[in-house]
Amino acid sequence: MNLQGVCRGKRHSHRPLWWALAFGAGFGGNGTMIGSTASIVVATLSEKAHTPITSKLWDKRGPPVMLATCAVTSLLYMLAYPLYTH
């Protein structure tokens, strides 16, 4: 079953679900070092700058940042939801 199948025959649009999926995958990946490509690039560059970001440090600081970005995005998403449904 896909997102179009979930909303087929209902009054709801599937477009907001695609946005929610994109936000969740994009920001959720920032919680771990290997969760996103950008995180891997930053970790690699930090090693070259002689100030390595270890997995332990990332696990300490990554999840709070991920939760904050997901919370802000969720609030903005709720405010902008009417724009996505048209």
N, C-alpha and C positions, 0 to 999 in steps of 0.2 A: 504494500500500500504506500502511496506517495502523498505529498501534500495536496495535490489537486484532487486525489481520490477522497481525502478526508473531508474536503469542502464541497464536493460535488453534490448537487441537489439541495444544498442548504443556502441560506441567505448570506453566508459569510464568504469573504474573499480569501483566497489563499496567499495573497501578497504579503499581509502582515506576518504570516507564519514564516515566510522565506526570510524576511528581515530579522525576526527573532532568532532564527537558526544561524544566520550570518553573524549577528552580534554575539551570541553565545559561543559559537565556535572560535570567533576571532579573539574575544577578550578572555574566554575561558582557557585558551591555550597559553596565556601569559602566566598562569599559575605555576607551571613547571618549566624547567630550563629547556626541555625537549618538546614543549607543547606548541611552539611556533618557530618559524624560520627566523624571525627577527631575534628571538631569544638566543638561538644558537649563534647567530652572527655576533651579538653583543658579547656573549661568553667567549667566543674565539678572539674577538678584538681586545677584550680585557686581558687575555693571556699575553698577547703581543705587547701590551702597554705595561707589562710587569705588575699589574694589579688584578690578578685573576679573581673572577667571580666564581666561587665554588658552588657545587650543588647544595651544600649545607646553607650557605648564605642566601642562595636563590630561594630555597625552601622556606627560609625565615622571612624574607621580604616580598617574595612573589605573590603568595596568596592574599595578603592584605591589599596589595595594589589591584589584583584581579577582582577581588570582592568590591572594592571601591569603584572601579570602572564599570563593573556589571551593575552595581546599584545606580550609579548616575545614568548609565545608558537605559536601564529599565524605567527610571522616572521620565527621562526624555522620550522614550518609546511610548509610554502611556499618554503623555501629553500630545505627541504627534500621531497617535493611532488613527484619529479621524482622517488625516491626510493620506495614510496608506490604504484606506479602504475605498477611496474613490478612483 
